Amino acid sequence: MLKLYIANKNYSSWSMRPWVLMTQAGIGFEEIMAPFGTEAEDFSHEFSAESRRVVGAVSPAGLVPVLVDGKLAVWDSLAIVEYLAERFPGHALWPRDAAQRARARSIVAEMHAGFAALRRRCPMNIAAHLPERGRTALREDAGVRADLARIVAMWSDLLAAHGGPMLFGAFSMADAYYAPVVMRLRTYELPTPPAIVGYAARVQALPGVKAWIDAVLAERTFVPVIKPRRTSR
Ligand SMILES: N[C@@H](CCC(=O)N[C@@H](CS)C(=O)NCC(=O)O)C(=O)O
């Protein structure tokens, strides 16, 4: 049985990608949760000592996600999804057409290496509703505006080219890889055109994504972004 090591579903965007991909594609796996620590005033994305030990035992990189297949450990979300595509060729995790597959790889790589401003200013926080933070990020940060414009252009082009419902027609790796961006659009209420709103709604309705969102609410390791200050009496 494959094992997938992940962190808190509310926050861990890199964990979400292979989890959603495998769940949506019907690839069975055992989930191993290594939660972040919660001692920081603002929630940190760093492991507790116990999680560091658990993840360090399977991956020298010490980060999640990690996929364990028998004696083999594969780490880093991009390496994991590529491994899954090779391991399960029948599932068409990438588009079957070579040109479309190259395009899908391009946008997945673009996500893996980029969108730094959006990731920094609007971290994934599924259970929260932070429209004011979203407005501030857009107003203050040209990088966030550029990242959002690029997402809108990318998704609009692909939806128009393939006619939807997903980026390359049928569900693929590309949709799993951008699912955390869909969650950011929702939490921070970032404004997008109707075609993008429609795509975001369809992604959230995918059983694999819905299962992740439902689990967030059950997870209960959520702590507010800004904890209320303790009154000194
Ligand atoms: N490039 C890596 C990034 C992995 C990563 O940053 N994981 C975070 C969680 S989303 C982590 O393990 N943080 C734990 C820590 O830094 O202590 C990937 O794509 O998997």
The ligand as a Gaussian input file, in Angstrom:
#p B3LYP/6-31G(d) Opt

LIG

0 1
 N        9.113000      21.963000      -3.101000
 C        8.515000      21.147000      -2.061000
 C        8.001000      22.041000      -0.943000
 C        7.630000      21.234000       0.272000
 C        7.307000      22.094000       1.507000
 O        7.684000      23.279000       1.591000
 N        6.583000      21.490000       2.456000
 C        6.210000      22.167000       3.686000
 C        4.724000      21.964000       3.945000
 S        3.665000      22.629000       2.681000
 C        6.913000      21.493000       4.879000
 O        7.162000      20.310000       4.857000
 N        7.170000      22.272000       5.961000
 C        7.713000      21.747000       7.188000
 C        8.842000      22.558000       7.782000
 O        9.373000      23.452000       7.063000
 O        9.200000      22.296000       8.951000
 C        7.375000      20.311000      -2.690000
 O        6.915000      20.667000      -3.786000
 O        6.983000      19.276000      -2.133000

